Amino acid sequence: MKAFSLRLPSLWPQRPNWRARGTAAALVALLSFVGLDSHQRKLIFQAGEGIDEASEQQGLELQETWIDYTSEETASPVRLHAWWLPQARTDAPVMLYLHGARFDLRGSMHRIQALHAMGFAVLGIDYRGFGKSTPGLPSERMACEDARAAWAWLAQCHSSMRRFIYGHSLGGAIAVQLASEVDDAAGLIVEGTFTSIPEVWGTMRWGWLPIEPLITERFDSARRVPHVRSPLLVIHGSDDETIHPDLGRALYERATAPKRFLLVQGGSHHDTHVVGHAQVREALRDLFSLTSA
């Protein structure tokens, strides 16, 4: 008789394949992280169009400028759109202007005009994903890389001039990182900025929710500002409802370089530079020894 065997289903569970499960879990975590990171970048960078009529009416001698370089982050060519607003004086100090997260460069022309009126030649740039610059979803690392490329352009084209960095709101965090990485900045000015994105979240309505470990775009200026060696001016409006003045004060407290904190009474997130124009001018003269201001 031909022998045969019958395989019965085991009553005990098979030994789990932990390696396969670990790989699957890592893949799910990676996909979740990528999706979460992209969502945060979309929330932080709201690259709307800034409409500026004042510059057209005043007939400013804006010079359209392009900064081309190859990104180490993406290994791709990048083209940054910029506006250069020169001064008649050839020895005028130079300012790199870094705008915030909501509008492209046209929405910051009033600040660029104010800096120009104080005697600065100003270079303002749009990060990738803003205005006419290379399209795409911006990130913290890419925006900071764009700022470094703009600074290198200034160093090459205006090497003999005193060069300063100015950042508003999220641009302040980008400015802090840039200033912490270079040794040729004559000064750093930040307006309406913060210590970190997690701490900004903590001031909001739902800030009690424990999502801090999930925040990938951190913009941790509090960690970087002690490494800034150039003098620092922190400007904040007392009525800023977007970034609480306490965050500007906390950033100032972490700095170790010569510094000054300027709280402009009545200034909001958008008009502090106007309300406190005279105070800002005085602070620039005192901290940076700028006679032109």
C-alpha contacts under 8 A as a table, 3 or more apart, distances in Angstrom:
res1	aa1	res2	aa2	distance
10	S	13	P	7.09
17	N	20	A	5.51
17	N	21	R	6.32
18	W	21	R	4.94
18	W	22	G	5.86
19	R	22	G	5.05
19	R	23	T	6.15
20	A	23	T	5.10
20	A	24	A	6.17
21	R	24	A	5.05
21	R	25	A	6.06
22	G	25	A	5.05
22	G	26	A	6.07
23	T	26	A	5.11
23	T	27	L	6.15
24	A	27	L	5.04
24	A	28	V	6.19
25	A	28	V	5.12
25	A	29	A	6.08
26	A	29	A	5.02
26	A	30	L	6.01
27	L	30	L	5.03
27	L	31	L	6.15
28	V	31	L	5.16
28	V	32	S	6.05
29	A	32	S	5.04
29	A	33	F	5.98
30	L	33	F	5.00
30	L	34	V	6.13
31	L	34	V	5.16
31	L	35	G	6.17
32	S	35	G	5.14
32	S	36	L	5.97
33	F	36	L	5.00
33	F	37	D	5.90
34	V	37	D	5.13
34	V	38	S	6.15
35	G	38	S	5.23
35	G	39	H	6.17
36	L	39	H	5.10
36	L	40	Q	6.20
37	D	40	Q	5.16
37	D	41	R	6.22
37	D	215	I	7.87
37	D	216	T	6.03
37	D	217	E	7.33
38	S	41	R	5.10
38	S	42	K	6.25
39	H	42	K	5.13
39	H	43	L	6.30
40	Q	43	L	5.01
40	Q	44	I	6.08
40	Q	215	I	7.66
40	Q	216	T	7.55
40	Q	217	E	6.98
41	R	44	I	5.15
41	R	45	F	5.77
41	R	137	L	7.19
41	R	138	P	6.72
41	R	139	S	5.98
41	R	217	E	7.08
42	K	45	F	5.45
42	K	46	Q	6.52
42	K	137	L	7.23
43	L	46	Q	6.57
44	I	101	A	6.50
45	F	101	A	4.88
45	F	102	R	6.28
45	F	138	P	6.67
45	F	139	S	7.82
46	Q	101	A	5.81
46	Q	102	R	4.57
46	Q	103	F	6.84
47	A	101	A	6.62
47	A	102	R	5.34
47	A	103	F	5.19
47	A	104	D	6.08
47	A	129	G	6.83
47	A	130	F	5.42
47	A	131	G	7.74
48	G	102	R	5.93
48	G	103	F	4.58
48	G	104	D	6.26
48	G	130	F	7.67
49	E	103	F	5.34
49	E	104	D	5.47
49	E	106	R	7.32
49	E	107	G	7.29
49	E	131	G	6.99
50	G	103	F	5.08
50	G	104	D	5.40
50	G	105	L	6.66
50	G	106	R	4.68
50	G	107	G	3.83
50	G	108	S	7.54
51	I	106	R	5.64
51	I	107	G	5.76
52	D	55	S	6.38
52	D	56	E	7.48
52	D	106	R	5.40
52	D	107	G	5.98
52	D	108	S	7.96
52	D	109	M	6.56
53	E	56	E	5.34
53	E	57	Q	6.28
54	A	57	Q	5.05
54	A	58	Q	6.06
54	A	109	M	7.92
54	A	110	H	7.46
55	S	58	Q	5.17
55	S	59	G	5.98
55	S	60	L	5.79
55	S	109	M	6.80
55	S	110	H	7.75
55	S	113	Q	7.83
56	E	59	G	5.16
56	E	60	L	6.94
60	L	85	L	7.69
61	E	85	L	6.30
61	E	86	P	7.58
62	L	83	W	6.06
62	L	84	W	5.76
62	L	85	L	4.98
62	L	86	P	7.73
63	Q	83	W	5.59
63	Q	84	W	4.99
63	Q	85	L	6.32
64	E	81	H	7.55
64	E	82	A	6.10
64	E	83	W	4.87
64	E	84	W	6.42
65	T	81	H	6.18
65	T	82	A	4.92
65	T	83	W	5.59
65	T	84	W	6.48
66	W	79	R	6.55
66	W	80	L	5.64
66	W	81	H	4.98
66	W	82	A	5.88
67	I	79	R	5.66
67	I	80	L	5.01
67	I	81	H	6.65
67	I	82	A	7.40
67	I	149	A	7.55
67	I	150	A	6.96
67	I	153	W	7.21
68	D	77	P	7.27
68	D	78	V	5.70
68	D	79	R	4.57
68	D	80	L	6.39
69	Y	77	P	5.88
69	Y	78	V	5.42
69	Y	79	R	6.73
69	Y	149	A	7.21
70	T	75	A	6.36
70	T	76	S	5.57
70	T	77	P	4.28
70	T	78	V	5.69
71	S	74	T	5.50
71	S	75	A	5.09
71	S	76	S	5.46
71	S	77	P	6.07
71	S	78	V	6.34
71	S	145	E	7.57
72	E	75	A	5.06
72	E	76	S	7.63
73	E	141	R	7.52
73	E	142	M	6.76
78	V	128	R	7.77
78	V	133	S	7.90
78	V	134	T	5.91
79	R	128	R	7.95
79	R	133	S	5.70
79	R	134	T	5.42
80	L	125	I	6.85
80	L	126	D	6.31
80	L	127	Y	6.56
80	L	128	R	6.75
80	L	132	K	7.44
80	L	133	S	4.50
80	L	134	T	6.41
80	L	146	D	7.56
81	H	125	I	6.02
81	H	126	D	5.76
81	H	127	Y	7.97
81	H	131	G	7.40
81	H	132	K	5.66
81	H	133	S	4.86
82	A	123	L	6.83
82	A	124	G	5.51
82	A	125	I	4.25
82	A	126	D	6.21
83	W	123	L	5.81
83	W	124	G	5.35
83	W	125	I	6.57
84	W	121	A	7.60
84	W	122	V	5.86
84	W	123	L	4.60
84	W	124	G	6.62
85	L	116	H	7.46
85	L	121	A	5.64
85	L	122	V	5.11
85	L	123	L	6.42
86	P	120	F	7.81
86	P	121	A	4.53
86	P	122	V	6.47
87	Q	90	T	6.96
87	Q	92	A	6.50
87	Q	116	H	7.62
87	Q	119	G	7.21
87	Q	120	F	6.84
87	Q	121	A	5.17
89	R	92	A	5.42
91	D	161	M	6.38
92	A	119	G	6.64
92	A	120	F	6.04
92	A	121	A	6.42
92	A	161	M	7.00
92	A	162	R	7.87
92	A	292	S	7.98
93	P	119	G	7.26
93	P	120	F	5.24
93	P	121	A	6.27
93	P	161	M	5.76
93	P	162	R	4.98
93	P	163	R	6.03
93	P	164	F	7.58
94	V	120	F	5.40
94	V	121	A	4.75
94	V	122	V	5.81
94	V	123	L	7.66
94	V	161	M	6.53
94	V	162	R	6.13
94	V	163	R	4.75
94	V	164	F	6.11
95	M	120	F	6.14
95	M	121	A	6.11
95	M	122	V	4.75
95	M	123	L	6.20
95	M	163	R	5.83
95	M	164	F	4.72
95	M	165	I	5.65
95	M	166	Y	6.77
96	L	122	V	6.00
96	L	123	L	4.98
96	L	124	G	6.05
96	L	150	A	7.71
96	L	151	W	7.18
96	L	163	R	7.57
96	L	164	F	6.23
96	L	165	I	4.90
96	L	166	Y	6.04
97	Y	112	I	7.30
97	Y	122	V	6.79
97	Y	123	L	5.98
97	Y	124	G	4.68
97	Y	125	I	6.95
97	Y	165	I	6.35
97	Y	166	Y	4.97
97	Y	167	G	6.02
98	L	124	G	6.38
98	L	125	I	6.58
98	L	126	D	7.96
98	L	147	A	7.54
98	L	165	I	7.79
98	L	166	Y	6.12
98	L	167	G	4.67
98	L	168	H	6.58
98	L	171	G	4.91
98	L	172	G	7.25
98	L	174	I	7.43
98	L	175	A	6.85
99	H	104	D	7.54
99	H	105	L	6.62
99	H	108	S	6.61
99	H	124	G	7.83
99	H	125	I	7.80
99	H	126	D	7.72
99	H	167	G	6.07
99	H	168	H	5.50
99	H	169	S	7.35
99	H	170	L	7.24
99	H	171	G	4.85
99	H	172	G	7.94
100	G	103	F	7.04
100	G	167	G	7.53
100	G	168	H	5.56
100	G	169	S	5.13
100	G	170	L	4.64
100	G	171	G	4.62
100	G	172	G	7.64
101	A	104	D	8.00
101	A	169	S	7.59
101	A	170	L	5.82
101	A	171	G	7.26
103	F	106	R	7.48
103	F	107	G	5.68
103	F	108	S	7.96
103	F	130	F	7.68
104	D	107	G	5.90
104	D	108	S	7.58
104	D	126	D	6.21
104	D	130	F	5.37
104	D	131	G	5.44
105	L	108	S	5.36
105	L	109	M	6.85
105	L	124	G	6.94
105	L	125	I	6.60
105	L	126	D	5.75
105	L	130	F	7.90
105	L	131	G	7.12
106	R	109	M	5.49
107	G	110	H	7.63
108	S	111	R	5.51
108	S	112	I	6.45
109	M	112	I	4.89
109	M	113	Q	5.96
110	H	113	Q	5.06
110	H	114	A	6.24
111	R	114	A	4.99
111	R	115	L	6.24
111	R	273	H	7.07
112	I	115	L	5.15
112	I	116	H	6.11
112	I	122	V	6.75
112	I	124	G	7.55
113	Q	116	H	4.98
113	Q	117	A	6.11
114	A	117	A	5.04
114	A	118	M	6.45
114	A	273	H	7.81
115	L	118	M	5.10
115	L	119	G	6.78
115	L	120	F	5.81
115	L	121	A	7.98
115	L	122	V	7.32
116	H	119	G	5.26
116	H	120	F	4.77
116	H	121	A	5.99
116	H	122	V	6.53
117	A	120	F	7.20
118	M	281	R	7.01
118	M	292	S	6.55
118	M	293	A	4.61
119	G	292	S	5.32
119	G	293	A	5.81
125	I	147	A	7.99
125	I	150	A	7.41
126	D	129	G	7.95
126	D	130	F	5.46
126	D	131	G	6.25
126	D	132	K	7.56
126	D	133	S	6.18
127	Y	130	F	5.60
127	Y	133	S	6.50
127	Y	138	P	7.46
127	Y	142	M	7.99
127	Y	143	A	5.64
127	Y	146	D	6.03
127	Y	147	A	7.70
128	R	133	S	5.28
128	R	134	T	5.05
128	R	135	P	5.78
128	R	136	G	6.41
128	R	137	L	7.49
128	R	138	P	5.92
128	R	142	M	7.44
128	R	143	A	6.91
128	R	146	D	7.41
129	G	133	S	6.32
129	G	134	T	6.09
129	G	135	P	4.34
129	G	136	G	4.71
129	G	137	L	5.63
129	G	138	P	5.64
130	F	133	S	5.88
130	F	134	T	7.78
130	F	135	P	7.06
132	K	135	P	7.70
138	P	142	M	6.30
138	P	143	A	6.52
139	S	142	M	5.20
139	S	143	A	6.02
139	S	217	E	7.36
140	E	143	A	5.34
140	E	144	C	6.18
140	E	174	I	7.95
140	E	217	E	6.08
140	E	218	R	7.90
140	E	219	F	6.84
141	R	144	C	5.28
141	R	145	E	6.14
142	M	145	E	4.95
142	M	146	D	6.15
143	A	146	D	5.01
143	A	147	A	6.33
143	A	174	I	7.20
144	C	147	A	5.04
144	C	148	R	6.36
144	C	174	I	5.57
144	C	177	Q	7.19
144	C	178	L	6.90
145	E	148	R	5.09
145	E	149	A	6.32
146	D	149	A	5.08
146	D	150	A	6.33
147	A	150	A	5.11
147	A	151	W	6.21
147	A	174	I	7.31
147	A	175	A	7.73
147	A	178	L	6.92
148	R	151	W	4.99
148	R	152	A	6.17
148	R	178	L	6.40
149	A	152	A	5.07
149	A	153	W	6.27
150	A	153	W	4.99
150	A	154	L	6.37
151	W	154	L	5.09
151	W	155	A	6.18
152	A	155	A	4.97
152	A	156	Q	6.14
153	W	156	Q	5.17
153	W	157	C	6.08
154	L	157	C	5.14
154	L	158	H	5.36
154	L	159	S	6.94
154	L	163	R	7.95
155	A	158	H	5.48
155	A	159	S	4.66
156	Q	159	S	5.67
158	H	161	M	5.66
162	R	185	A	7.51
162	R	186	A	5.89
163	R	184	D	7.56
163	R	185	A	5.57
163	R	186	A	5.52
163	R	187	G	7.38
164	F	185	A	5.57
164	F	186	A	5.38
164	F	187	G	4.95
164	F	188	L	5.92
164	F	189	I	7.79
165	I	175	A	6.34
165	I	179	A	7.39
165	I	185	A	7.16
165	I	187	G	6.46
165	I	188	L	4.90
165	I	189	I	6.18
166	Y	171	G	7.94
166	Y	172	G	7.03
166	Y	175	A	6.49
166	Y	188	L	6.03
166	Y	189	I	4.70
166	Y	190	V	5.63
166	Y	191	E	7.89
167	G	170	L	7.42
167	G	171	G	4.36
167	G	172	G	3.81
167	G	173	A	7.25
167	G	174	I	7.10
167	G	175	A	5.33
167	G	189	I	6.52
167	G	190	V	4.84
167	G	191	E	6.35
168	H	171	G	4.79
168	H	172	G	4.84
168	H	190	V	5.82
168	H	191	E	4.77
168	H	192	G	5.98
168	H	193	T	6.39
169	S	172	G	5.21
169	S	173	A	7.26
169	S	190	V	7.69
169	S	191	E	6.21
169	S	192	G	4.92
169	S	193	T	4.28
169	S	194	F	7.35
169	S	243	I	7.78
170	L	173	A	5.32
170	L	174	I	6.65
170	L	193	T	6.32
170	L	194	F	7.94
171	G	174	I	4.95
171	G	175	A	5.97
171	G	193	T	7.76
172	G	175	A	4.87
172	G	176	V	6.12
172	G	189	I	7.92
172	G	190	V	4.99
172	G	191	E	6.55
172	G	192	G	7.58
172	G	193	T	5.36
172	G	194	F	7.67
173	A	176	V	5.10
173	A	177	Q	6.39
173	A	193	T	6.75
173	A	194	F	7.12
173	A	195	T	7.87
173	A	196	S	7.96
173	A	219	F	6.01
173	A	220	D	7.45
173	A	221	S	5.63
174	I	177	Q	5.28
174	I	178	L	6.26
174	I	219	F	7.56
175	A	178	L	5.08
175	A	179	A	6.05
175	A	188	L	7.47
175	A	190	V	7.42
176	V	179	A	5.15
176	V	180	S	6.11
176	V	188	L	7.57
176	V	190	V	7.99
176	V	221	S	6.22
176	V	224	R	6.90
176	V	225	V	6.15
176	V	228	V	7.26
177	Q	180	S	5.11
177	Q	181	E	6.46
177	Q	221	S	6.90
177	Q	224	R	6.29
177	Q	225	V	7.55
178	L	181	E	5.27
178	L	182	V	6.44
179	A	182	V	5.48
179	A	183	D	7.54
179	A	185	A	6.74
179	A	188	L	6.89
179	A	228	V	5.68
179	A	229	R	7.71
179	A	230	S	7.52
180	S	183	D	7.93
180	S	224	R	6.35
180	S	225	V	6.63
180	S	227	H	5.13
180	S	228	V	4.32
180	S	229	R	7.09
181	E	228	V	7.73
182	V	185	A	6.74
183	D	229	R	7.35
183	D	230	S	7.89
185	A	188	L	7.36
185	A	230	S	6.29
186	A	230	S	5.95
186	A	231	P	7.30
186	A	288	F	7.80
187	G	230	S	5.00
187	G	231	P	5.00
187	G	232	L	6.08
187	G	288	F	6.97
188	L	230	S	6.60
188	L	231	P	6.26
188	L	232	L	4.87
188	L	233	L	6.34
189	I	232	L	5.88
189	I	233	L	4.76
189	I	234	V	6.04
189	I	235	I	7.54
190	V	193	T	6.47
190	V	232	L	7.94
190	V	233	L	6.44
190	V	234	V	5.16
190	V	235	I	6.10
191	E	234	V	6.12
191	E	235	I	4.60
191	E	236	H	5.68
192	G	235	I	6.38
192	G	236	H	4.92
192	G	237	G	6.94
192	G	240	D	7.50
192	G	243	I	6.34
192	G	245	P	7.55
192	G	248	G	6.75
192	G	269	H	5.99
193	T	236	H	7.63
193	T	243	I	6.60
193	T	247	L	7.34
193	T	248	G	5.83
194	F	197	I	7.65
194	F	199	E	7.97
194	F	200	V	7.04
194	F	221	S	7.19
194	F	243	I	6.78
194	F	247	L	4.91
194	F	248	G	5.22
194	F	250	A	7.94
194	F	251	L	6.45
195	T	199	E	6.69
195	T	200	V	7.67
195	T	219	F	7.88
195	T	220	D	6.16
195	T	221	S	5.01
195	T	222	A	4.70
195	T	247	L	5.83
195	T	248	G	7.02
195	T	250	A	6.83
195	T	251	L	5.28
196	S	199	E	5.33
196	S	200	V	6.36
196	S	218	R	5.94
196	S	219	F	5.29
196	S	220	D	4.38
196	S	221	S	5.74
196	S	222	A	6.53
197	I	200	V	4.95
197	I	201	W	6.16
197	I	215	I	7.95
197	I	217	E	7.32
197	I	218	R	5.05
197	I	219	F	5.94
197	I	220	D	6.99
198	P	201	W	5.01
198	P	202	G	6.31
198	P	212	E	5.74
198	P	215	I	6.95
198	P	218	R	6.55
199	E	202	G	4.89
199	E	203	T	6.75
199	E	247	L	7.87
200	V	203	T	5.44
200	V	204	M	7.00
200	V	243	I	6.95
200	V	247	L	7.70
201	W	204	M	5.39
201	W	206	W	7.75
201	W	207	G	5.25
202	G	206	W	7.63
202	G	207	G	4.06
202	G	208	W	6.48
203	T	207	G	5.87
203	T	244	H	7.50
204	M	207	G	4.92
205	R	208	W	7.77
206	W	209	L	5.91
207	G	210	P	7.79
210	P	213	P	7.64
211	I	214	L	5.38
211	I	215	I	6.83
212	E	215	I	5.46
213	P	216	T	7.99
215	I	218	R	6.29
220	D	223	R	5.67
220	D	224	R	6.72
221	S	224	R	4.96
221	S	225	V	5.69
221	S	251	L	7.25
222	A	225	V	5.62
222	A	226	P	7.58
222	A	250	A	7.94
222	A	251	L	5.69
222	A	254	R	6.34
223	R	226	P	6.84
224	R	227	H	5.61
224	R	228	V	7.17
225	V	228	V	5.22
225	V	251	L	7.35
225	V	254	R	6.57
225	V	255	A	5.32
225	V	256	T	7.73
226	P	229	R	7.89
226	P	254	R	6.10
226	P	255	A	4.73
226	P	256	T	5.31
226	P	257	A	7.45
227	H	255	A	7.87
227	H	256	T	7.70
228	V	255	A	7.33
228	V	256	T	7.56
228	V	257	A	6.62
229	R	256	T	7.73
229	R	257	A	5.43
230	S	257	A	6.22
230	S	258	P	7.33
231	P	257	A	5.58
231	P	258	P	4.73
231	P	259	K	5.52
231	P	287	L	7.14
231	P	288	F	7.26
232	L	255	A	7.90
232	L	257	A	6.80
232	L	258	P	6.34
232	L	259	K	4.60
232	L	260	R	6.49
233	L	259	K	5.73
233	L	260	R	5.02
233	L	261	F	6.08
233	L	262	L	7.42
233	L	283	A	7.74
233	L	284	L	7.94
233	L	287	L	7.67
234	V	248	G	6.84
234	V	249	R	7.84
234	V	252	Y	6.39
234	V	259	K	7.79
234	V	260	R	6.30
234	V	261	F	4.87
234	V	262	L	6.09
235	I	248	G	7.52
235	I	261	F	6.16
235	I	262	L	4.81
235	I	263	L	6.07
235	I	264	V	7.34
235	I	280	V	7.94
236	H	240	D	7.42
236	H	245	P	5.98
236	H	248	G	6.42
236	H	262	L	6.36
236	H	263	L	5.07
236	H	264	V	6.11
236	H	267	G	7.42
236	H	269	H	7.84
236	H	272	T	6.91
237	G	240	D	5.25
237	G	245	P	6.71
237	G	263	L	5.70
237	G	264	V	4.75
237	G	265	Q	6.16
237	G	266	G	6.38
237	G	267	G	3.97
237	G	268	S	5.12
237	G	269	H	6.50
237	G	272	T	5.37
238	S	245	P	6.20
238	S	263	L	6.15
238	S	264	V	5.85
238	S	265	Q	5.08
238	S	266	G	5.65
238	S	267	G	5.66
238	S	268	S	6.85
239	D	245	P	7.93
239	D	265	Q	7.27
239	D	266	G	5.50
239	D	267	G	5.46
239	D	268	S	4.84
239	D	269	H	7.52
240	D	243	I	5.94
240	D	244	H	5.93
240	D	245	P	6.59
240	D	267	G	6.59
240	D	268	S	4.17
240	D	269	H	4.68
241	E	244	H	6.05
241	E	268	S	6.95
241	E	269	H	6.79
242	T	269	H	6.24
243	I	247	L	7.04
243	I	248	G	7.99
243	I	269	H	7.15
244	H	247	L	5.71
244	H	248	G	7.29
245	P	248	G	5.15
245	P	249	R	6.29
245	P	263	L	7.92
246	D	249	R	4.95
246	D	250	A	6.02
247	L	250	A	4.99
247	L	251	L	6.22
248	G	251	L	5.18
248	G	252	Y	6.31
249	R	252	Y	5.04
249	R	253	E	6.24
249	R	261	F	7.03
250	A	253	E	5.04
250	A	254	R	6.47
251	L	254	R	5.28
251	L	255	A	6.71
252	Y	255	A	5.40
252	Y	259	K	7.44
252	Y	260	R	7.56
252	Y	261	F	6.49
255	A	259	K	7.37
256	T	259	K	7.74
258	P	287	L	7.98
259	K	287	L	7.44
260	R	283	A	7.84
260	R	287	L	7.43
262	L	279	Q	7.90
262	L	280	V	7.75
262	L	283	A	7.93
264	V	267	G	5.49
264	V	272	T	6.51
264	V	275	V	7.24
264	V	276	G	5.61
264	V	279	Q	7.87
265	Q	276	G	7.84
266	G	272	T	7.72
266	G	275	V	7.21
267	G	270	H	7.77
267	G	271	D	5.86
267	G	272	T	4.17
267	G	273	H	7.80
267	G	275	V	5.84
267	G	276	G	7.21
268	S	271	D	5.45
268	S	272	T	5.53
269	H	272	T	6.48
270	H	273	H	7.87
271	D	274	V	5.24
271	D	275	V	6.20
272	T	275	V	5.11
272	T	276	G	5.70
272	T	277	H	7.80
273	H	276	G	5.37
273	H	277	H	5.39
273	H	280	V	7.33
274	V	277	H	5.07
276	G	279	Q	5.18
276	G	280	V	6.00
277	H	280	V	5.18
277	H	281	R	6.18
278	A	281	R	5.12
278	A	282	E	6.25
279	Q	282	E	5.12
279	Q	283	A	6.12
280	V	283	A	5.05
280	V	284	L	6.14
281	R	284	L	5.21
281	R	285	R	6.38
281	R	293	A	5.63
282	E	285	R	5.15
282	E	286	D	6.22
282	E	293	A	7.50
283	A	286	D	5.11
283	A	287	L	5.88
283	A	288	F	7.98
284	L	287	L	5.48
284	L	288	F	5.54
284	L	289	S	7.01
284	L	290	L	6.27
284	L	293	A	6.58
285	R	288	F	5.69
285	R	289	S	4.80
285	R	290	L	4.53
285	R	291	T	6.10
285	R	292	S	7.95
285	R	293	A	5.93
286	D	289	S	5.49
286	D	290	L	7.43
290	L	293	A	5.58
